[in-house]
Amino acid sequence: MTDAPFDPALVRSDAVESPARRALRRLLRRKGAVFGLAVIALFVALALLAPLVSPYDPAAQSWSAVRKPPSAAHWFGTDEVGRDILARIIYGARASLLAGVISVAIALGIGVPLGTVAGYVGGWLDALLSRITDAMLACPFLILAIALAAFLGPNLRNAMIAIGITTTPIFIRLTRAQVMAVKVEDYVEAARAVGNPPWRIALRHILPNILPALLVQATLSIAAAIIAEASLSFLGLGQQPPEPSWGSMLNAAQRFLINAPWMAVWPGLAIFLTVLSFNLLGDGLRDALDPRER
């Protein structure tokens, strides 16, 4: 009896597909991550297309439409000066998403280089950076962000800087731990043995292999940054009126919770959905990028 002819179609796709496609396939299998990605895409689209999709000017006041409940004219109702809440939710997405992305970008830009140097070089430099990081992490995240924002001045740009600096210790510690685990791997030792300089080893061999962990942490940190921006705006340290912000909308709504509860429901729901979506996406990325996942 002769052997059956070789059929390439029987070769498992896992053996030939790229790691990126394999991770994407794993991510799409997780319903929570797909839901989070869809909600994030929706809010990003609303923020980018706000002038086209917004039914009203978010700053336009109408004293004949003060605190009107949801209706055909105003789907989400109006606020204390007659502004359309749906329009302010749409434009407020710009401030929240921008604060989340820019703040985490600042933290990555500062934390990853410092964490890489601390983990790879070690010695007294590692000890110094570790003690500074521990001291910053000893302070509650939101308290430190409020203190920095109050020191810098109340506006969205300073709020993003404050949140970014406050988030930096998380990335320093994570990067340091990942670098210390990767730098003793055989492929790093081989790169060192053939004469690669330390900077090339760090950039070409270590950093690409710790990117998955940094990507997951960045996704989760965006959710925390959005909450922090809403908190700072609620306290008057973030986006300043009349520019819309979900946090400042909640601050204005607290005086009308009984008479006009819709003023608090919609911005609160927007914050809840956005933060939940980033957390779901982060959990999905963590599973999809795990090399032990099959």
Beta strands, then each sheet from edge to edge (+ up, - down):
end
